Amino acid sequence: MQPHSKQFKSNVTKALADPELQKSLFTVKKGLVENRAKAISLVSDFELLREKAKQIKQHTLSQLDYYLEEFETNFTAQGGQLHWAKDASEAQQIIVGICHKHNAKTVVKGKSMAGEEISINEALEAAGIEPIETDLGEYIVQLANEPPSHIIVPCVHKTRAQIIELFAKHHKKYGYDKPLTEVEELVLQVREIMRSKFLNADIGITGANFLVAETGTSVIVTNEGNGDLCSTLPKVHIVTAGLEKIVPTLNDVSMLSRLLARSATGQESTAYTTFATGPQRSDDQDGPEEMHIVLIDNGRTDLLNSELSEMLRCIRCGACINHCPVYGSVGGHAYGWVYPGPMGAVLTPAIIGLEEAGDLPNACTLNGRCETVCPVKIPLPKLLRLLRVRQFKERKGSMIWRGGIQLWGKLASYPVVYHFLVNIGIRLLSFLGAKKGRFNKLLLARSWTQSRDFPSPQGSTFHSQWKKYKKDHHG
């Protein structure tokens, strides 16, 4: 997937004007938020679990080189083959090379954000190999020739009517002429199509939720079981994963899994949690003849050695995305690359650069909901502010933006002048907007008023109210 983060502003305008997208975002977002709240309310020590998870991930990152070497030793001892990829291009070459070695024509894939990050589908297609997405959401967006719009629910932007239309159009070649409308029927149809895909595939590719250093084990969690079929039925299984997926022990996986499902979908646990430790042994009933793991750096080492290193604690649950008011308004495609929402607003500039994704750190209200719900306590608002500071210092933003920040900073350094001008501005806006209570056009706020009204100020400022409060209560 080629980055299109430079088009963020135009993407936002388009997303806000899409009624079907807005309907889909509201419905699914509401369900995920409510499900999470219910799930964590049943865990009395949830905050203690969050702190423990943070410590596990932070400890691993502090000794990442040690645990990566331990993982390599234990995985290769089990008969697995480990590959190190410094960037997306190298990861593509490794995977395509394995496919060519086995004369592969078709590849079945489980959902993998690392795979999206390295654009593996495009690389396989360019090499004459057909990639087949087997996760239902990923399968839907593949039919639509679109990237995922969410890391957990890839087709969150699609309505049922749009999915019905997609299936009716693409499933005719499999002999399905009658359009279906019921969810159960649609799912059954995909299962029937996928059955032969799994049985005839040359290679299976999955991601990894965790890589366990002490045993050399790859762990995936799914709700559809497609990950199990991708990893056991084909003769060759390839895992794509970022360096940060390493955890020290199986006990750590147990601990983090308790948080992952609850934070992602509001489940106590996912339907399938699958542990794979090397290829098939002589006494195994199933499994691949070869197992490869491609460990991807792609900017992670630089991130680890930067002030943004805490981002590498992320376990890809999507909770920050589900609770983000910006994502809830514009969806994932507006962000222009693999990772949307608050996590994407940090990861995307860190991986592909501020020149390409400079608008993303500024597309945030800094309300802090993302940090509040993050199961590993990543301080996302702080990291976004650090990116804004870096952007300003490196002169990456537009001259108008930098000039505005400089002017604001100058005024803010003189509190008396600053508060005087703010009060004048608020009084003027209150007077001009008194009749309607809002502005549908406003100087210097065109981007805001293009898609929504700007409310006129009501009452006195916070500083005025705080001054009055202190006087009334403290004399």
C-alpha positions in Angstrom: 0.0 0.0 0.0 1.6 3.3 -1.1 1.3 6.1 1.4 -1.1 8.9 0.6 -0.9 10.7 3.9 -0.1 14.0 2.1 -3.7 14.0 0.9 -5.0 13.9 4.5 -6.9 17.2 4.3 -8.7 16.4 1.0 -9.3 12.8 2.3 -11.0 14.3 5.4 -13.3 16.6 3.3 -14.3 13.6 1.2 -15.0 11.4 4.2 -17.1 14.0 6.0 -19.3 14.3 2.9 -19.9 10.5 2.6 -23.2 9.6 4.3 -22.7 5.9 4.0 -19.3 6.1 5.7 -20.7 8.2 8.5 -23.5 5.8 9.1 -21.1 2.8 9.2 -18.6 4.6 11.5 -21.3 5.5 14.0 -22.8 2.1 14.2 -19.6 0.0 14.6 -17.7 2.5 16.7 -20.6 2.6 19.2 -20.6 -1.2 19.5 -16.9 -1.6 20.1 -16.7 1.2 22.7 -19.7 -0.3 24.6 -18.4 -3.8 24.4 -15.0 -2.8 25.8 -16.5 -0.9 28.7 -18.6 -3.9 29.6 -15.7 -6.3 29.3 -13.3 -4.4 31.5 -16.0 -3.7 34.2 -16.0 -7.4 34.9 -12.3 -7.4 35.7 -11.6 -6.1 39.2 -7.9 -5.7 38.7 -7.9 -4.2 35.2 -5.8 -1.2 36.0 -3.3 -3.4 37.7 -3.2 -5.6 34.6 -2.5 -2.5 32.4 0.4 -1.5 34.6 1.8 -5.0 34.5 1.5 -5.1 30.7 3.3 -1.8 30.4 6.1 -3.2 32.5 6.4 -6.4 30.4 6.6 -4.5 27.1 8.9 -1.8 28.5 11.3 -4.4 29.9 11.3 -6.3 26.6 12.1 -3.1 24.7 14.9 -2.2 27.1 16.6 -5.6 26.2 15.2 -6.2 22.8 18.5 -7.3 21.2 18.8 -10.0 23.9 15.3 -11.4 23.4 15.5 -11.3 19.6 18.6 -13.4 19.8 17.0 -15.8 22.2 14.0 -16.1 20.0 16.2 -16.8 16.9 18.1 -19.5 18.8 14.9 -21.3 20.1 13.0 -21.0 16.8 15.8 -22.3 14.6 16.3 -25.1 17.1 12.8 -26.2 16.4 13.5 -26.4 12.7 12.2 -22.9 11.7 14.0 -20.5 9.4 14.3 -16.9 10.6 14.8 -14.0 8.2 15.8 -10.4 9.1 14.3 -7.6 6.9 15.6 -4.1 7.3 12.8 -2.5 5.3 9.6 -3.3 3.3 11.5 -3.9 0.1 13.8 -6.5 1.7 10.8 -8.2 3.3 9.1 -8.5 -0.1 12.2 -10.0 -1.7 12.5 -12.6 1.1 8.8 -13.7 0.9 8.6 -13.7 -2.9 11.9 -15.6 -3.0 10.4 -18.3 -0.7 7.3 -18.5 -3.0 9.4 -18.8 -6.1 11.5 -21.6 -4.5 8.4 -23.6 -4.1 6.9 -22.6 -7.4 3.9 -21.1 -5.6 0.9 -19.9 -7.6 -1.5 -19.1 -4.8 -1.0 -17.9 -1.3 -3.7 -17.9 1.5 -3.3 -15.0 4.0 -4.4 -14.4 7.5 -4.9 -10.8 8.6 -1.5 -9.1 9.2 -0.8 -5.4 9.6 2.9 -6.1 9.0 1.9 -7.6 5.7 -0.1 -4.4 4.9 2.9 -2.3 6.0 5.2 -4.0 3.5 2.6 -4.2 0.7 3.1 -7.9 0.3 -0.1 -8.4 -1.8 1.2 -6.0 -4.4 4.6 -7.7 -4.4 3.1 -11.1 -4.8 0.8 -10.0 -7.6 3.8 -8.4 -9.4 5.6 -11.7 -9.2 2.6 -13.6 -10.8 1.4 -15.1 -7.5 -2.2 -14.8 -6.4 -2.7 -13.6 -2.7 -6.1 -14.7 -1.2 -7.3 -12.9 1.9 -9.1 -15.4 4.2 -10.2 -13.1 7.0 -13.7 -12.1 6.2 -13.1 -8.3 6.6 -9.8 -8.4 4.6 -11.5 -10.5 1.9 -14.2 -7.9 1.5 -11.8 -5.0 1.1 -9.7 -7.1 -1.3 -12.8 -7.6 -3.5 -13.4 -3.9 -3.3 -9.7 -3.2 -4.2 -9.4 -1.1 -1.1 -7.0 -1.1 1.9 -8.3 -1.9 5.4 -9.8 1.1 7.2 -9.3 -0.3 10.7 -6.7 -2.7 12.2 -9.3 -4.9 13.9 -12.4 -4.6 11.7 -10.9 -3.9 8.2 -14.3 -3.3 6.5 -15.8 -1.0 9.1 -16.4 1.5 6.4 -18.7 -0.8 4.4 -22.4 -1.1 4.8 -24.3 -4.4 4.5 -25.8 -3.2 1.2 -22.3 -2.5 -0.3 -21.1 -5.9 0.8 -24.1 -7.7 -0.7 -23.4 -5.9 -4.0 -19.7 -6.9 -3.9 -20.5 -10.5 -3.3 -23.1 -10.6 -6.0 -20.6 -9.1 -8.5 -17.6 -11.3 -7.7 -19.1 -14.6 -6.7 -20.8 -15.2 -10.0 -17.6 -16.9 -11.3 -18.1 -19.5 -8.5 -21.6 -20.3 -9.7 -23.5 -18.2 -7.2 -26.2 -16.4 -9.2 -28.7 -15.6 -6.5 -27.9 -12.4 -4.5 -28.1 -13.0 -0.7 -29.1 -10.6 2.0 -28.8 -12.4 5.4 -25.5 -12.2 7.2 -25.4 -16.0 7.9 -25.9 -16.8 4.2 -23.2 -14.4 3.1 -20.7 -15.8 5.6 -21.6 -19.4 4.6 -21.0 -18.5 0.9 -17.5 -17.2 1.7 -16.7 -20.3 3.7 -17.7 -22.5 0.8 -15.4 -20.5 -1.5 -12.5 -20.5 0.9 -12.6 -24.2 1.5 -11.0 -25.0 -1.9 -8.6 -22.0 -1.6 -7.2 -23.4 1.7 -6.9 -27.0 0.3 -5.2 -25.9 -2.9 -2.9 -23.1 -1.6 0.9 -23.6 -2.0 1.8 -21.3 0.8 0.1 -19.7 3.9 1.1 -16.3 5.3 0.0 -15.0 8.7 1.0 -12.2 11.0 1.9 -12.7 14.7 0.4 -11.1 17.8 3.3 -12.3 19.9 6.6 -14.0 19.4 7.8 -15.9 22.5 11.6 -15.7 23.1 11.8 -18.6 25.6 10.3 -21.1 23.3 10.6 -19.7 19.7 6.8 -19.7 19.4 4.6 -17.6 17.1 1.1 -16.7 18.5 -1.9 -15.5 16.6 -5.4 -14.7 17.9 -8.4 -14.9 15.5 -12.1 -15.2 15.7 -12.6 -17.1 12.4 -10.0 -19.9 12.6 -8.6 -18.8 9.2 -5.2 -18.2 10.8 -5.1 -21.9 11.8 -5.9 -23.1 8.3 -3.4 -20.7 6.7 -0.6 -22.0 9.0 -1.3 -25.7 8.9 -2.8 -26.8 5.6 -0.2 -25.4 3.1 3.2 -27.0 2.9 4.9 -23.7 3.8 4.0 -21.2 6.5 5.4 -17.7 6.5 5.0 -15.3 9.4 5.4 -11.6 9.0 6.0 -9.6 12.2 7.6 -6.4 13.5 10.6 -6.6 15.9 8.4 -5.3 18.7 6.2 -8.4 18.8 8.8 -10.2 20.9 7.8 -11.1 24.5 10.0 -12.9 27.0 7.8 -15.8 28.2 4.6 -17.8 27.6 3.3 -16.3 30.9 3.7 -12.9 29.4 1.5 -14.0 26.5 -1.2 -15.1 28.9 -1.0 -11.8 30.7 -1.2 -9.7 27.6 -3.9 -11.8 26.0 -6.3 -10.9 28.9 -6.0 -7.3 27.8 -5.9 -7.7 24.0 -9.3 -9.2 23.4 -11.1 -7.0 26.0 -9.5 -3.9 24.6 -10.1 -4.8 20.9 -13.5 -6.2 20.6 -14.8 -6.5 24.2 -14.4 -10.3 24.4 -13.0 -12.1 27.3 -10.8 -14.0 24.8 -10.7 -14.5 21.1 -12.2 -17.7 19.7 -8.8 -19.0 18.6 -5.4 -18.5 20.2 -2.9 -20.5 18.2 0.7 -21.4 19.2 3.1 -22.5 16.4 6.6 -23.6 17.3 8.4 -24.6 14.2 7.3 -26.8 11.3 5.6 -30.2 11.5 7.3 -32.9 13.5 7.2 -36.6 12.8 4.5 -37.3 15.4 2.4 -34.2 14.5 -1.0 -34.8 12.8 -0.7 -31.7 10.7 1.4 -28.6 10.1 3.7 -27.2 7.4 6.8 -28.9 6.2 8.6 -25.5 6.4 8.0 -22.5 8.7 9.6 -19.1 8.0 9.4 -16.0 10.2 10.3 -12.7 8.6 11.2 -10.2 11.3 10.7 -6.6 10.0 12.6 -3.6 11.1 11.2 -0.9 8.7 12.2 2.0 11.0 11.6 0.3 14.3 15.2 0.4 15.4 15.3 4.2 14.8 12.0 4.5 16.7 13.4 2.4 19.6 16.3 4.9 19.9 14.1 8.0 19.8 11.9 9.9 22.1 8.9 8.1 20.6 10.1 4.6 21.7 7.0 4.0 23.9 5.0 3.6 20.7 6.6 0.2 20.3 4.7 -1.1 23.3 1.6 -1.2 21.1 -0.2 -4.6 20.9 -2.4 -3.5 18.0 -5.7 -3.8 19.9 -7.3 -0.8 18.2 -8.8 0.7 21.4 -7.3 4.1 20.8 -8.8 4.1 17.3 -12.3 3.1 18.6 -12.3 5.9 21.1 -10.8 8.7 18.9 -13.3 11.4 17.9 -11.2 12.2 14.8 -11.2 8.7 13.5 -14.9 8.4 14.4 -15.6 11.3 12.1 -13.3 10.5 9.1 -12.5 6.8 9.2 -9.3 5.0 8.4 -8.7 5.7 4.7 -8.4 9.4 5.4 -5.1 8.8 7.2 -3.6 7.6 3.9 -1.6 4.6 5.0 -1.8 1.3 7.0 -2.3 2.6 10.6 -5.1 5.0 11.3 -6.2 6.9 14.4 -3.9 8.0 17.3 -1.6 5.1 16.9 -1.3 5.8 13.2 -0.8 9.5 13.8 2.4 8.5 15.7 3.5 5.4 13.8 3.0 6.7 10.2 5.3 9.8 10.6 7.8 7.7 12.5 8.0 5.1 9.7 7.4 7.1 6.5 8.5 10.5 7.7 7.0 13.9 8.6 7.3 15.2 5.1 4.8 12.6 4.0 2.6 12.5 7.1 3.0 15.9 8.7 -0.7 16.6 9.0 -1.4 13.5 11.1 0.1 14.6 14.4 -1.9 17.8 14.1 -5.2 16.0 13.5 -5.8 15.5 17.2 -7.7 17.4 19.9 -5.4 16.0 22.6 -8.4 15.0 24.6 -6.5 12.0 26.0 -9.1 9.3 25.5 -6.6 7.2 23.6 -4.1 7.1 26.5 -6.9 6.4 29.0 -8.0 3.2 27.1 -4.6 2.0 25.9 -3.9 -1.4 27.6 -0.2 -0.8 27.7 -0.4 2.8 28.8 1.2 4.5 25.8 1.1 8.3 26.3 -0.2 9.0 22.8 -1.0 12.7 23.4 2.6 13.3 24.6 4.0 11.5 21.6 1.8 13.6 19.3 3.0 16.8 20.9 6.6 15.6 20.5 6.0 15.1 16.8 4.5 18.6 16.5 7.6 20.1 18.3 9.9 18.1 16.0 7.9 19.3 12.9 8.2 22.9 14.0 11.9 22.7 14.8 12.7 20.9 11.5 10.7 23.5 9.6 8.5 20.8 8.1 5.2 22.6 8.2 3.9 25.3 5.9 5.2 28.9 6.3 1.7 30.0 7.3 1.5 27.2 10.0 4.9 28.0 11.4 4.2 31.7 11.3 1.0 31.2 13.2 2.7 29.1 15.9 5.5 31.7 16.3 3.0 34.5 16.7 0.9 32.5 19.2 4.1 31.6 21.1 5.2 35.3 21.2 1.8 36.4 22.5 1.6 33.6 25.1 4.9 34.8 26.5 3.2 38.0 27.6 0.2 36.8 29.6 -1.4 40.2 30.2 -1.4 41.0 26.5 -2.5 37.5 25.6 -5.5 37.4 27.9 -6.5 41.0 26.9 -6.6 40.0 23.2 -8.4 36.7 23.9 -11.1 38.5 25.9 -11.6 41.0 23.1 -11.8 38.2 20.5 -14.3 36.2 22.6 -16.5 39.2 23.2 -16.5 40.1 19.5 -17.4 36.5 18.5 -20.1 36.4 21.2 -21.6 39.6 19.9 -21.5 38.6 16.2 -22.8 35.1 16.9 -25.4 36.0 19.5 -28.4 35.7 17.1 -27.7 32.2 15.6 -25.3 30.9 18.3 -23.0 29.6 15.6 -21.0 30.6 12.5 -21.3 28.8 9.2 -18.4 30.9 7.8 -15.6 32.4 9.8 -12.3 34.1 8.9 -9.2 31.9 9.5 -11.5 28.9 10.2 -12.5 27.8 6.7 -11.4 24.2 7.2 -13.7 24.0 10.2 -16.7 25.6 8.7 -16.5 23.7 5.4 -18.0 20.7 7.2 -19.6 22.0 10.4 -20.7 25.2 12.1 -18.4 26.9 14.6 -20.2 27.6 17.9 -20.2 31.1 19.1 -18.7 31.6 22.6 -21.2 31.4 25.5 -20.6 33.1 28.8 -17.2 34.1 30.3 -13.8 32.5 29.7 -12.4 29.7 31.9 -9.8 32.1 33.3 -12.5 34.5 34.3 -14.6 31.8 35.9 -11.5 30.4 37.7 -10.6 33.9 39.0 -14.2 34.3 40.3 -14.2 30.8 41.9 -11.0 31.5 43.8 -12.3 34.9 45.0 -15.6 33.3 46.2 -14.0 30.3 47.9 -10.7 31.7 49.1 -11.4 35.3 49.6 
